[in-house]
Amino acid sequence: MSQNLTLESALQTIVATQSDRSPAGLAGLIAALRPHDATQINLATNSLRSLAWLLDQNANYRNGLRHYLTKLVGSRRQLHLYTDAGILSNESVWSAFRRRLGEKMLPSEYRDDYLRDVFGRVFNRKDDYEWVSAVPDSVWLEVWQALNFTEGDHAQDERNTQLELVEAAQVLSYRISAIGLEPELVRNHPAIEKFESPFLTQNVALRDYLESYKAQLIEPSKPREDDKAVCVLLDQCDEIVTRVRKIAAKEGVSVSLTYLMVRLSQHLERLRLVLDLLEQEQTRQTPERAVRFFKQLVEADNRKTSLRDLFTTNTDLLALQITEHAGRTGEHYIASNRREWLGMAKSAMGAGFIVGFMAMIKILTAKLKLAPLIEAFAFSMNYSLGFMLIHMLHFTIATKQPAMTAAKIAASIERQKGKTGDEQDSLVDLIEAVARTQFIAIMGNVLIAIPTALLIALSLKYGLDSEPVSADKAYSLLHDLDPLHSLAIPHAAIAGCCLFLAGLISGYYDNKAVYNRIPARLMQLQLPRRLFGEARWQRTCTYIENNLGALAGNFFFGIMLGSMGTLGFLLGLPLDIRHITFSSANLAYAAVALNFDLPWQIWLTASIGVLLIGLTNLAVSFGLALSVALRSRRIRFVDKRSLLRKLFQRLIRSPQRFFIAPKEVVIASQGKSE
């Protein structure tokens, strides 16, 4: 009853001031309909039904609100609401980011003569779109029907709205033509230049349609064309957008290309909607189109300064490409049989051997007491060049695997989505293979890094009579491994984040190499072709094409690891990294420096610390990578219980398969064929 009284009060205000074209009356009515919490959909639905009932029962309310709405809309410029609301502007994604950020801090000017600004003044809460969209279309239609626009004379206001829609259709059509001629779009679909472009011909067909439409507005007895020819051409435009997306899935993509395709799709969808509204007969038969348009406009206005929406919309295809490239790289980190498993062990051992030297170089560099930024550069180059060398020698760092294999698992989850029973076995096989490959890689890294470090330390101590690690430094290294009395675990989580970012960087540069045709462009350079010879330079370009992402990922990963401690020092924050392979080498160096004279409690604490550091490295990097991979594919794996049950059953039945690969192949059609 109180809700009805509030609605009646708002309606009475509108009736009393129906000649007033201020949006205040409508804002008051929406405030009466708006639930206290945007999630209270039932409350909003009941309020709208109450409004429909009041309008149906009271002709005074009905006529007053109808007159008020027609004057409110008809007296304002509607074009920008139809052509701009919810549509990306003609600017780069970075310019759009700066503009939205600026509007968050300093809102744009309010123009009362623009219907778009009035729309924002009425639906002024940022979560209004949630309840507006959630209320069923049928309920909004009840309100529309209760207003009964067939009553009264609104011909002039209706004609003004139709002319605004005609102008909006023209503006949208011209923009579609301009976007369709963008060089980046043409580059990815050269057929646009060879054949008559539907992006241009749709504008010609639309002009003919609109001319006949305006002629009929002036003289109703004149016949007019329908919009079927325009709709056919718009369908052809959609087909080209779909083709470009498929090409981008194979040949790479950029943020700017994604931005163009999103803008183009938005304009095509909006033009179709405007054409539907222009066709009065269709609109009266299917008024739900107007309701759908209304909901889109509310959401567009509420989210017009959202930075998250901007990046989510314009980086989805790029994110998918990055994770896809990482997934293809991840195939090399999955051992499906005993031969590949042993190969991974050898590869990991090679990396462990090099890390033993890298750990000593870092210790010696730290003894130089360089200036903070110089020290960060030296640490970074040690890590970066070492990781790049490991890659070039085809060795494997165990902690790099999760960021790569997560995308592979996400692809398998997408294929298995909605499947149950035996059809999930291939996913279980894949996870099992990833687990044992990860296990042998860690064992290979650690079991070789420790003896390598011991050999280096003993050689320096007894061969060259040198003490690279002092007793104080040794105790400091042991303290850094203590999971209870140091920040070893948080620092290991930071390293996990760096591993995840390195995987994204790797995928980004792989995509960049393909999309920007970097190898083909390198082949155009005359100087290296003369210096190295045509054949040798061709092999170099091919190597860059296949390894640019991995080299870039390793380089930036080294930068992150080497500069994290210095960054923490400059910011006054306890930032640093802990990596399992380097931690195991540091344990060996500390043991030699203290002549292995350590209580068993310290040995146990340090060993547990190394283990926990490794688990944290893997868990954080894998969790973040899997989350991004799933989100980029817009999937959510909901059948977790079934998967966990199958994994547990497999672990109980054959626990050795999670650590040692069988001789036969166990992953069917999941490996190198994709």
C-alpha positions as CSV (number, residue, x, y, z in Angstrom):
1,M,0.0,0.0,0.0
2,S,2.8,2.4,0.9
3,Q,4.4,1.7,-2.5
4,N,1.2,2.6,-4.3
5,L,1.0,5.8,-2.3
6,T,4.6,6.7,-3.3
7,L,3.8,6.0,-7.0
8,E,0.6,8.0,-6.8
9,S,2.4,10.9,-5.3
10,A,5.0,10.8,-8.1
11,L,2.2,10.6,-10.7
12,Q,0.2,13.4,-9.2
13,T,3.3,15.6,-9.3
14,I,3.7,14.8,-13.0
15,V,0.0,15.5,-13.8
16,A,0.2,18.8,-11.9
17,T,3.3,19.9,-13.9
18,Q,2.8,18.0,-17.2
19,S,3.4,21.1,-19.3
20,D,6.9,21.3,-17.6
21,R,9.5,19.7,-19.7
22,S,12.0,19.3,-16.8
23,P,13.2,15.7,-16.2
24,A,12.6,16.2,-12.5
25,G,9.1,14.6,-12.7
26,L,10.3,11.5,-14.4
27,A,13.3,11.2,-12.1
28,G,10.9,11.3,-9.2
29,L,8.8,8.5,-10.7
30,I,11.9,6.3,-11.3
31,A,13.0,7.0,-7.8
32,A,9.6,5.6,-6.6
33,L,10.1,2.5,-8.8
34,R,13.7,2.0,-7.9
35,P,14.4,-0.7,-5.2
36,H,16.7,0.1,-2.3
37,D,19.0,-2.7,-3.5
38,A,19.5,-3.3,-7.3
39,T,19.3,-7.0,-6.6
40,Q,15.7,-6.8,-5.3
41,I,14.2,-7.7,-8.7
42,N,10.9,-8.9,-7.3
43,L,10.4,-5.5,-5.6
44,A,11.1,-3.6,-8.8
45,T,8.8,-6.0,-10.8
46,N,5.9,-5.5,-8.4
47,S,6.4,-1.7,-8.4
48,L,6.2,-1.6,-12.2
49,R,3.1,-3.8,-12.2
50,S,1.6,-1.4,-9.6
51,L,2.4,1.5,-11.9
52,A,0.7,-0.3,-14.9
53,W,-2.4,-1.0,-12.8
54,L,-2.6,2.7,-11.7
55,L,-2.3,3.9,-15.2
56,D,-4.9,1.4,-16.4
57,Q,-7.3,2.4,-13.7
58,N,-6.9,6.2,-13.7
59,A,-7.2,8.0,-17.0
60,N,-5.9,11.2,-15.5
61,Y,-2.6,9.6,-14.5
62,R,-2.4,7.9,-17.9
63,N,-3.0,11.0,-20.0
64,G,-0.8,13.2,-17.8
65,L,2.2,10.8,-17.9
66,R,1.8,10.2,-21.6
67,H,1.6,13.9,-22.4
68,Y,4.6,14.6,-20.2
69,L,6.8,11.9,-21.8
70,T,6.0,12.9,-25.4
71,K,6.9,16.6,-24.6
72,L,10.0,15.6,-22.6
73,V,11.3,13.5,-25.5
74,G,10.0,15.6,-28.4
75,S,11.5,18.9,-27.2
76,R,15.0,17.6,-27.0
77,R,17.8,16.5,-29.4
78,Q,17.5,12.7,-29.6
79,L,20.3,11.9,-32.1
80,H,23.2,11.4,-29.7
81,L,21.2,9.0,-27.6
82,Y,20.6,6.8,-30.6
83,T,24.1,7.1,-32.2
84,D,26.5,7.5,-29.3
85,A,25.1,5.8,-26.1
86,G,26.7,2.4,-25.7
87,I,28.9,2.8,-28.8
88,L,32.6,3.2,-28.7
89,S,33.7,6.6,-30.1
90,N,36.1,7.3,-33.0
91,E,39.3,7.3,-30.9
92,S,42.0,4.8,-29.9
93,V,41.4,2.6,-26.9
94,W,44.1,4.5,-24.9
95,S,42.3,7.9,-25.7
96,A,39.1,6.3,-24.6
97,F,40.7,5.2,-21.4
98,R,42.0,8.7,-20.7
99,R,38.7,10.3,-21.5
100,R,36.7,7.9,-19.2
101,L,39.3,8.4,-16.4
102,G,38.9,12.2,-16.8
103,E,35.1,11.9,-16.7
104,K,35.3,9.9,-13.5
105,M,37.2,12.7,-11.8
106,L,35.4,15.6,-13.5
107,P,32.0,14.7,-15.0
108,S,31.2,16.1,-18.4
109,E,28.9,19.1,-18.8
110,Y,25.1,18.5,-18.5
111,R,23.1,19.7,-21.6
112,D,19.4,19.9,-20.9
113,D,18.6,20.1,-24.6
114,Y,20.2,16.7,-25.2
115,L,18.0,13.6,-24.5
116,R,21.1,11.6,-23.8
117,D,22.0,13.8,-20.8
118,V,18.4,13.8,-19.6
119,F,18.5,10.0,-19.7
120,G,21.6,10.1,-17.4
121,R,19.9,12.5,-15.1
122,V,16.8,10.3,-14.7
123,F,18.7,7.0,-14.2
124,N,21.4,8.6,-12.1
125,R,22.4,5.6,-10.0
126,K,25.3,3.5,-11.4
127,D,23.5,0.2,-10.7
128,D,20.1,1.2,-12.2
129,Y,20.8,-1.0,-15.2
130,E,20.9,-4.1,-13.0
131,W,17.3,-3.9,-12.0
132,V,16.1,-2.4,-15.3
133,S,17.6,-5.3,-17.2
134,A,16.5,-7.9,-14.8
135,V,12.8,-7.0,-14.8
136,P,11.2,-9.2,-17.5
137,D,10.4,-7.5,-20.8
138,S,6.7,-8.5,-20.4
139,V,6.4,-6.3,-17.3
140,W,7.9,-3.2,-19.1
141,L,5.4,-3.9,-21.9
142,E,2.6,-3.9,-19.4
143,V,3.5,-0.3,-18.5
144,W,3.9,0.6,-22.2
145,Q,0.4,-0.8,-23.0
146,A,-1.1,0.9,-20.0
147,L,0.1,4.3,-21.3
148,N,-2.0,3.6,-24.5
149,F,-0.3,5.9,-26.9
150,T,-3.2,5.4,-29.4
151,E,-5.2,7.8,-27.2
152,G,-4.8,11.5,-27.9
153,D,-3.0,13.4,-30.7
154,H,0.8,13.0,-30.6
155,A,1.4,13.1,-34.4
156,Q,3.9,16.0,-34.2
157,D,6.0,14.6,-31.4
158,E,5.9,11.2,-33.2
159,R,7.0,12.8,-36.4
160,N,9.9,14.6,-34.7
161,T,11.1,11.3,-33.2
162,Q,10.9,9.6,-36.6
163,L,13.0,12.4,-38.2
164,E,15.6,12.0,-35.4
165,L,15.7,8.2,-36.1
166,V,16.1,8.9,-39.8
167,E,19.1,11.2,-39.0
168,A,20.5,8.6,-36.6
169,A,20.3,5.9,-39.3
170,Q,22.2,8.1,-41.7
171,V,24.9,8.9,-39.1
172,L,25.3,5.2,-38.2
173,S,25.5,4.2,-41.9
174,Y,28.2,6.7,-42.7
175,R,30.3,5.6,-39.7
176,I,29.9,1.9,-40.8
177,S,31.3,2.9,-44.2
178,A,34.2,4.8,-42.7
179,I,35.1,1.9,-40.3
180,G,34.9,-0.6,-43.2
181,L,37.6,1.3,-45.1
182,E,40.0,1.4,-42.2
183,P,43.5,0.2,-43.4
184,E,43.9,-2.3,-40.6
185,L,40.5,-4.0,-41.4
186,V,41.3,-4.0,-45.1
187,R,44.7,-5.5,-44.4
188,N,43.1,-8.5,-42.6
189,H,40.5,-9.0,-45.3
190,P,41.9,-7.9,-48.6
191,A,38.8,-9.1,-50.5
192,I,37.1,-5.9,-49.5
193,E,39.3,-4.1,-52.1
194,K,38.7,-6.6,-54.8
195,F,35.0,-6.8,-54.7
196,E,32.2,-4.2,-54.1
197,S,32.3,-3.6,-50.4
198,P,29.0,-4.1,-48.5
199,F,30.2,-1.4,-46.1
200,L,29.8,1.1,-48.9
201,T,26.8,-0.3,-50.7
202,Q,24.8,-0.4,-47.5
203,N,25.0,3.4,-47.4
204,V,23.7,3.7,-50.9
205,A,20.8,1.3,-50.2
206,L,20.0,3.1,-46.9
207,R,19.9,6.5,-48.6
208,D,17.4,5.3,-51.1
209,Y,15.3,3.8,-48.3
210,L,15.4,6.9,-46.1
211,E,14.5,9.2,-49.0
212,S,11.3,7.2,-49.7
213,Y,10.7,7.1,-46.0
214,K,10.9,10.9,-45.6
215,A,8.8,11.4,-48.8
216,Q,6.0,9.3,-47.2
217,L,6.2,11.4,-44.0
218,I,5.5,14.5,-46.1
219,E,2.9,12.8,-48.3
220,P,1.4,9.7,-46.6
221,S,-0.2,8.5,-49.8
222,K,3.2,7.9,-51.5
223,P,4.5,4.3,-51.4
224,R,8.0,3.6,-49.9
225,E,10.6,1.0,-50.1
226,D,11.2,-1.6,-47.4
227,D,14.5,-2.1,-45.6
228,K,15.1,-5.6,-46.8
229,A,17.9,-4.7,-49.2
230,V,19.7,-2.8,-46.4
231,C,19.3,-5.7,-44.0
232,V,20.9,-8.1,-46.5
233,L,23.9,-5.8,-46.9
234,L,24.2,-5.5,-43.1
235,D,24.3,-9.3,-42.9
236,Q,27.1,-9.3,-45.4
237,C,29.0,-6.8,-43.2
238,D,28.5,-9.1,-40.3
239,E,29.9,-12.0,-42.3
240,I,33.1,-10.0,-43.0
241,V,33.5,-9.2,-39.3
242,T,33.2,-12.9,-38.5
243,R,35.8,-13.8,-41.2
244,V,38.2,-11.2,-39.9
245,R,37.9,-12.7,-36.4
246,K,38.6,-16.1,-37.8
247,I,41.6,-14.8,-39.7
248,A,42.8,-13.0,-36.5
249,A,42.6,-16.3,-34.6
250,K,45.2,-17.7,-37.0
251,E,47.3,-14.8,-37.9
252,G,47.3,-12.7,-34.7
253,V,45.4,-9.7,-33.5
254,S,46.0,-6.3,-32.0
255,V,44.1,-4.1,-29.5
256,S,43.4,-1.6,-32.3
257,L,41.9,-4.3,-34.6
258,T,39.7,-5.6,-31.8
259,Y,38.6,-2.0,-31.1
260,L,37.6,-1.5,-34.7
261,M,35.7,-4.8,-34.9
262,V,33.9,-4.0,-31.6
263,R,32.9,-0.5,-32.9
264,L,31.8,-2.0,-36.2
265,S,29.6,-4.7,-34.5
266,Q,28.1,-2.1,-32.2
267,H,27.2,0.2,-35.1
268,L,25.7,-2.6,-37.2
269,E,23.6,-3.8,-34.2
270,R,22.4,-0.2,-33.4
271,L,21.5,0.5,-37.1
272,R,19.4,-2.6,-37.2
273,L,17.6,-1.5,-34.1
274,V,17.0,2.0,-35.4
275,L,15.6,0.5,-38.6
276,D,13.2,-1.7,-36.6
277,L,12.0,1.4,-34.8
278,L,11.5,3.2,-38.1
279,E,9.3,0.5,-39.4
280,Q,6.2,1.5,-37.4
281,E,4.1,-1.6,-38.3
282,Q,6.8,-3.9,-37.1
283,T,7.3,-1.8,-34.0
284,R,3.7,-2.0,-33.1
285,Q,3.7,-5.8,-33.6
286,T,6.9,-6.3,-31.7
287,P,7.3,-3.5,-29.2
288,E,9.7,-5.6,-27.2
289,R,12.4,-4.3,-29.6
290,A,11.9,-0.8,-28.1
291,V,12.1,-2.3,-24.6
292,R,15.4,-4.0,-25.5
293,F,16.7,-0.8,-26.8
294,F,15.6,1.0,-23.7
295,K,17.5,-1.5,-21.5
296,Q,20.6,-1.1,-23.6
297,L,20.5,2.7,-23.3
298,V,20.2,2.5,-19.5
299,E,23.1,0.2,-19.2
300,A,25.2,2.2,-21.6
301,D,24.6,5.4,-19.6
302,N,25.3,3.8,-16.3
303,R,28.5,2.2,-17.6
304,K,29.7,5.1,-19.8
305,T,32.8,5.8,-17.6
306,S,33.6,2.2,-16.8
307,L,37.3,1.4,-17.4
308,R,36.8,-2.2,-16.7
309,D,34.2,-2.5,-19.5
310,L,36.4,-0.7,-21.9
311,F,39.3,-3.1,-21.4
312,T,37.2,-6.2,-21.2
313,T,35.4,-5.4,-24.4
314,N,38.6,-4.5,-26.4
315,T,41.1,-7.0,-25.1
316,D,39.0,-10.2,-25.2
317,L,40.3,-11.4,-28.6
318,L,43.9,-10.4,-27.7
319,A,43.7,-12.2,-24.4
320,L,42.4,-15.3,-26.2
321,Q,45.3,-15.1,-28.7
322,I,47.9,-14.6,-25.9
323,T,46.6,-17.6,-24.0
324,E,46.3,-19.6,-27.2
325,H,50.0,-19.0,-28.0
326,A,50.9,-19.9,-24.4
327,G,48.8,-23.0,-24.8
328,R,50.7,-24.1,-27.9
329,T,53.9,-23.5,-26.1
330,G,52.5,-25.5,-23.2
331,E,52.2,-28.6,-25.3
332,H,56.0,-28.9,-25.1
333,Y,55.7,-29.0,-21.3
334,I,53.5,-32.0,-21.2
335,A,55.1,-35.5,-21.3
336,S,52.6,-38.1,-22.5
337,N,54.9,-41.1,-22.4
338,R,58.1,-42.4,-20.8
339,R,60.4,-41.1,-23.6
340,E,59.1,-37.6,-23.4
341,W,59.1,-37.8,-19.6
342,L,62.8,-38.7,-19.5
343,G,63.5,-36.0,-22.1
344,M,61.9,-33.5,-19.7
345,A,64.1,-34.7,-16.9
346,K,67.2,-34.2,-19.0
347,S,66.0,-30.7,-20.0
348,A,65.3,-29.8,-16.4
349,M,68.7,-31.0,-15.3
350,G,70.4,-28.8,-17.8
351,A,68.5,-25.8,-16.5
352,G,69.4,-26.7,-12.9
353,F,73.1,-26.8,-13.9
354,I,72.9,-23.3,-15.3
355,V,70.9,-21.9,-12.3
356,G,73.7,-23.1,-10.0
357,F,76.0,-20.6,-11.7
358,M,73.4,-17.9,-11.9
359,A,72.8,-18.1,-8.1
360,M,76.6,-17.7,-7.5
361,I,76.8,-14.8,-9.8
362,K,74.0,-13.1,-7.9
363,I,75.8,-13.7,-4.6
364,L,79.0,-12.3,-6.0
365,T,77.2,-9.3,-7.5
366,A,75.6,-8.5,-4.1
367,K,79.0,-8.4,-2.5
368,L,80.0,-5.5,-4.7
369,K,77.5,-3.2,-2.8
370,L,76.5,-1.4,-5.9
371,A,74.1,1.6,-6.0
372,P,70.5,0.3,-5.8
373,L,69.6,0.9,-9.5
374,I,72.9,-0.4,-10.8
375,E,72.5,-3.5,-8.6
376,A,69.0,-4.0,-9.9
377,F,70.3,-3.8,-13.5
378,A,73.1,-6.3,-12.7
379,F,70.7,-8.7,-11.0
380,S,68.2,-8.4,-13.9
381,M,70.7,-9.1,-16.6
382,N,72.0,-12.1,-14.7
383,Y,68.5,-13.5,-14.5
384,S,67.4,-12.4,-18.0
385,L,70.5,-13.6,-19.9
386,G,70.5,-16.8,-17.9
387,F,66.9,-17.6,-18.6
388,M,67.4,-16.8,-22.3
389,L,70.4,-19.1,-22.5
390,I,68.4,-21.9,-20.8
391,H,65.8,-21.5,-23.5
392,M,68.2,-21.3,-26.4
393,L,69.8,-24.6,-25.1
394,H,66.4,-26.2,-25.0
395,F,66.5,-26.6,-21.2
396,T,63.5,-26.2,-18.9
397,I,62.8,-24.1,-15.8
398,A,60.1,-26.1,-13.9
399,T,58.2,-23.0,-12.7
400,K,57.7,-21.8,-16.2
401,Q,55.4,-24.7,-16.9
402,P,52.2,-23.8,-15.0
403,A,51.7,-20.5,-16.9
404,M,52.0,-22.4,-20.2
405,T,50.1,-25.6,-19.4
406,A,47.1,-23.7,-17.8
407,A,46.0,-22.5,-21.3
408,K,46.2,-26.1,-22.5
409,I,44.0,-27.3,-19.7
410,A,41.5,-24.4,-20.3
411,A,41.2,-25.5,-23.9
412,S,40.5,-29.0,-22.8
413,I,37.9,-27.8,-20.3
414,E,36.2,-25.8,-23.1
415,R,36.1,-29.0,-25.3
416,Q,34.7,-31.0,-22.4
417,K,32.2,-28.4,-21.3
418,G,28.8,-30.0,-20.7
419,K,30.2,-33.5,-21.0
420,T,30.2,-36.1,-18.2
421,G,31.3,-39.6,-17.5
422,D,33.9,-41.2,-19.7
423,E,34.1,-38.2,-21.9
424,Q,36.0,-36.4,-19.1
425,D,38.7,-39.0,-19.0
426,S,40.8,-37.1,-21.5
427,L,40.9,-34.1,-19.3
428,V,41.9,-36.3,-16.3
429,D,44.6,-37.8,-18.5
430,L,45.9,-34.3,-19.4
431,I,46.0,-33.2,-15.7
432,E,47.7,-36.4,-14.8
433,A,50.3,-35.8,-17.5
434,V,50.9,-32.2,-16.4
435,A,51.4,-33.3,-12.8
436,R,54.0,-35.9,-13.5
437,T,55.8,-33.6,-16.0
438,Q,55.8,-30.8,-13.4
439,F,57.2,-33.3,-10.8
440,I,60.1,-34.5,-12.9
441,A,60.9,-31.0,-14.0
442,I,61.2,-29.8,-10.4
443,M,63.2,-32.8,-9.4
444,G,65.5,-32.3,-12.4
445,N,66.0,-28.6,-11.5
446,V,66.6,-29.1,-7.8
447,L,68.6,-32.3,-7.8
448,I,71.1,-30.8,-10.2
449,A,71.1,-27.2,-8.9
450,I,72.1,-28.4,-5.4
451,P,75.2,-30.6,-6.5
452,T,76.2,-27.9,-9.0
453,A,76.1,-25.3,-6.3
454,L,78.0,-27.6,-4.0
455,L,80.7,-28.2,-6.6
456,I,81.1,-24.5,-7.3
457,A,81.3,-23.6,-3.7
458,L,83.8,-26.4,-2.8
459,S,85.9,-25.6,-5.8
460,L,86.1,-21.9,-4.9
461,K,86.7,-22.7,-1.2
462,Y,89.4,-25.4,-1.5
463,G,90.6,-24.9,-5.0
464,L,91.0,-21.1,-5.1
465,D,91.0,-20.6,-1.3
466,S,88.1,-18.2,-1.7
467,E,85.0,-17.6,0.5
468,P,82.3,-16.3,-1.8
469,V,79.7,-16.7,0.9
470,S,80.5,-15.4,4.4
471,A,79.0,-16.9,7.6
472,D,76.7,-13.9,8.0
473,K,75.5,-14.2,4.4
474,A,75.0,-18.0,4.9
475,Y,72.8,-17.4,7.9
476,S,70.9,-14.7,5.9
477,L,70.3,-17.2,3.1
478,L,69.0,-19.8,5.6
479,H,66.8,-17.3,7.2
480,D,65.3,-16.4,3.8
481,L,64.2,-20.1,3.5
482,D,62.5,-20.2,6.9
483,P,58.7,-20.3,6.1
484,L,57.8,-19.3,9.7
485,H,60.2,-16.5,10.6
486,S,60.6,-14.8,7.3
487,L,58.5,-13.7,4.3
488,A,59.6,-16.7,2.2
489,I,56.0,-17.7,1.3
490,P,54.8,-14.2,0.4
491,H,57.9,-13.6,-1.6
492,A,57.4,-16.9,-3.4
493,A,53.9,-15.7,-4.2
494,I,55.4,-12.6,-5.8
495,A,57.6,-14.8,-7.9
496,G,54.5,-16.8,-8.9
497,C,52.9,-13.6,-10.1
498,C,56.0,-12.8,-12.1
499,L,55.9,-16.2,-13.6
500,F,52.3,-15.6,-14.6
501,L,53.1,-12.2,-16.2
502,A,56.0,-13.8,-18.0
503,G,53.6,-16.3,-19.6
504,L,51.3,-13.4,-20.7
505,I,54.3,-11.5,-22.1
506,S,55.4,-14.6,-24.0
507,G,52.0,-15.1,-25.6
508,Y,51.8,-11.3,-26.4
509,Y,55.0,-11.3,-28.3
510,D,54.2,-14.6,-30.1
511,N,51.0,-12.9,-31.3
512,K,52.9,-9.7,-32.1
513,A,55.4,-11.6,-34.2
514,V,52.6,-13.2,-36.3
515,Y,50.3,-10.2,-36.6
516,N,53.0,-7.7,-37.4
517,R,54.8,-10.1,-39.8
518,I,58.1,-9.4,-38.0
519,P,60.1,-12.2,-39.7
520,A,59.0,-11.1,-43.2
521,R,59.9,-7.5,-42.3
522,L,63.3,-8.5,-40.9
523,M,64.0,-10.2,-44.2
524,Q,63.6,-6.8,-45.9
525,L,66.7,-5.4,-44.1
526,Q,69.6,-5.2,-46.5
527,L,72.5,-4.8,-44.1
528,P,72.1,-8.1,-42.1
529,R,71.4,-9.9,-45.4
530,R,74.8,-8.8,-46.7
531,L,76.6,-9.4,-43.4
532,F,75.2,-12.9,-42.6
533,G,74.2,-14.1,-46.0
534,E,70.7,-14.8,-47.4
535,A,70.3,-18.3,-46.0
536,R,71.8,-17.6,-42.6
537,W,69.6,-14.5,-42.1
538,Q,66.5,-16.5,-43.2
539,R,67.2,-19.1,-40.5
540,T,67.7,-16.3,-38.0
541,C,64.3,-14.8,-39.0
542,T,62.6,-18.2,-38.7
543,Y,64.1,-18.7,-35.3
544,I,62.8,-15.2,-34.2
545,E,59.4,-16.1,-35.5
546,N,59.2,-19.3,-33.5
547,N,61.0,-18.0,-30.3
548,L,60.4,-14.3,-30.0
549,G,57.7,-14.8,-27.4
550,A,59.8,-17.2,-25.3
551,L,62.8,-15.0,-25.4
552,A,60.8,-11.9,-24.5
553,G,59.0,-13.7,-21.7
554,N,62.3,-14.9,-20.3
555,F,63.9,-11.5,-20.6
556,F,61.1,-9.6,-18.8
557,F,60.8,-12.4,-16.2
558,G,64.5,-11.8,-15.4
559,I,63.9,-8.1,-15.2
560,M,61.0,-8.6,-12.7
561,L,63.0,-11.0,-10.5
562,G,66.1,-8.9,-10.5
563,S,64.4,-5.5,-9.8
564,M,61.8,-6.6,-7.3
565,G,64.0,-6.3,-4.2
566,T,65.2,-2.8,-5.3
567,L,61.7,-1.7,-6.0
568,G,60.7,-2.7,-2.5
569,F,63.7,-0.8,-1.1
570,L,62.8,2.4,-3.0
571,L,59.1,2.1,-2.0
572,G,59.9,1.1,1.6
573,L,57.9,-2.1,1.1
574,P,59.1,-5.7,2.0
575,L,59.1,-6.8,-1.7
576,D,61.4,-9.6,-2.9
577,I,61.2,-12.9,-4.7
578,R,61.8,-16.6,-3.8
579,H,62.3,-19.2,-6.5
580,I,62.5,-22.9,-5.8
581,T,65.5,-23.6,-8.0
582,F,67.5,-20.6,-6.8
583,S,66.5,-21.3,-3.2
584,S,67.8,-24.9,-3.4
585,A,71.1,-23.6,-4.8
586,N,71.3,-21.0,-2.0
587,L,70.8,-23.8,0.6
588,A,73.8,-25.6,-0.8
589,Y,76.0,-22.4,-0.8
590,A,75.0,-21.7,2.8
591,A,75.8,-25.3,3.9
592,V,79.3,-25.1,2.4
593,A,80.0,-21.7,3.9
594,L,79.1,-23.2,7.4
595,N,81.0,-26.4,6.7
596,F,77.8,-28.4,6.9
597,D,77.8,-27.8,10.6
598,L,74.0,-27.2,11.0
599,P,71.6,-28.6,13.5
600,W,69.1,-31.0,12.0
601,Q,66.3,-28.6,12.9
602,I,67.8,-26.0,10.5
603,W,68.2,-28.6,7.8
604,L,64.6,-29.6,8.2
605,T,63.3,-26.0,8.3
606,A,65.2,-25.0,5.2
607,S,64.1,-28.1,3.3
608,I,60.5,-27.6,4.1
609,G,61.0,-23.9,3.2
610,V,62.3,-24.9,-0.3
611,L,59.4,-27.3,-0.8
612,L,56.8,-24.6,0.3
613,I,58.4,-22.0,-1.9
614,G,58.1,-24.3,-4.9
615,L,54.5,-25.2,-4.2
616,T,53.7,-21.5,-3.8
617,N,55.5,-20.6,-7.1
618,L,53.4,-23.3,-8.9
619,A,50.1,-22.6,-7.2
620,V,50.1,-18.9,-7.8
621,S,51.3,-18.9,-11.4
622,F,49.0,-21.8,-12.3
623,G,46.0,-20.3,-10.6
624,L,46.4,-16.9,-12.2
625,A,47.1,-18.4,-15.7
626,L,44.2,-20.8,-15.6
627,S,41.8,-18.0,-14.4
628,V,42.9,-15.7,-17.3
629,A,42.7,-18.6,-19.8
630,L,39.2,-19.5,-18.7
631,R,38.1,-15.9,-18.7
632,S,39.5,-15.3,-22.2
633,R,37.4,-18.2,-23.5
634,R,34.4,-16.9,-21.5
635,I,33.8,-20.3,-19.9
636,R,33.4,-21.4,-16.3
637,F,34.1,-24.9,-15.4
638,V,31.2,-25.9,-13.1
639,D,31.5,-29.6,-12.9
640,K,34.4,-29.5,-10.4
641,R,33.1,-32.3,-8.2
642,S,33.0,-34.8,-11.0
643,L,36.6,-33.9,-12.0
644,L,38.0,-34.0,-8.5
645,R,36.3,-37.4,-7.9
646,K,37.8,-38.8,-11.0
647,L,41.2,-37.4,-10.2
648,F,41.0,-38.9,-6.6
649,Q,39.9,-42.3,-8.0
650,R,42.9,-42.2,-10.4
651,L,45.3,-41.2,-7.7
652,I,44.1,-44.1,-5.4
653,R,44.1,-46.6,-8.3
654,S,47.4,-45.6,-9.9
655,P,49.3,-43.1,-7.8
656,Q,52.6,-43.7,-9.7
657,R,51.1,-42.3,-12.9
658,F,51.1,-38.8,-11.3
659,F,54.9,-39.1,-10.8
660,I,56.2,-41.5,-13.5
661,A,55.0,-41.6,-17.1
662,P,53.9,-45.0,-18.5
663,K,55.6,-46.4,-21.5
664,E,52.5,-46.2,-23.7
665,V,50.8,-42.9,-24.8
666,V,48.0,-41.9,-22.5
667,I,46.8,-38.6,-24.0
668,A,44.8,-39.2,-27.2
669,S,44.4,-36.3,-29.5
670,Q,45.4,-33.9,-26.7
671,G,49.0,-33.4,-27.5
672,K,51.0,-32.2,-30.5
673,S,48.2,-32.5,-33.0
674,E,46.5,-29.3,-31.8
